[in-house]
Amino acid sequence: MPLKKWILSLPILLGLLSGCAFVEPLVYRIDISQGNYVEQKAVDKLKFGMTYDQVRFVLGTPMLIENGLPDTWYYIYHFTKGHGDPEQKNLIVNFSEQKTLMTITGDFPQSESFYDSLN
């Protein structure tokens, strides 16, 4: 008799547990935003030769400054919308030994006026 109960209850139990996979997309998940949100209009304000303080004023504090490479700043933004795929945007700012802005690389193109004078 106990064997019949297991044989009958096992498919019901498996059916209930597999139902969780169908319910999961209906459950609300918050949007998760982490890191430095950088806009293209802020990147367009960067100019060749800017100092640390000037870049920090335009973009904010970087997410990462490596101990061995203090002249390279990383601005990393990671965003996950609810059940959607995560998106990541990176901006890498390099300074010269004189502590002035040299190059920017990553997901944001530098402006056409990047090499114009700082006046």
CORTARA-V562296 format. One record per backbone hydrogen bond with DSSP energy under -1.0 kcal/mol. CO is the residue of the C=O (numbers start at 1). NH is the residue of the N-H. Records with the same first field share a line. If there is no record, write none. Layout:
CO=NH + NH
//
This chain:
1=5
2=6
3=7
4=8
5=9
6=10
9=13
10=14
11=15
12=16
13=17
14=18
15=19
18=21
19=23
20=24
23=26
24=27
32=80
34=78
39=43
40=44
43=46
47=50
50=101
51=55
52=56
53=57
54=58
55=59
56=60
64=74
69=72
71=95
73=93
74=63 + 64
75=91
76=36
77=89
78=34
79=87
80=32
81=84
87=79
89=77
90=107
91=75
92=105
93=73
94=102 + 103
96=99
100=96
101=49
103=94
105=92
111=114
113=116
114=48
//
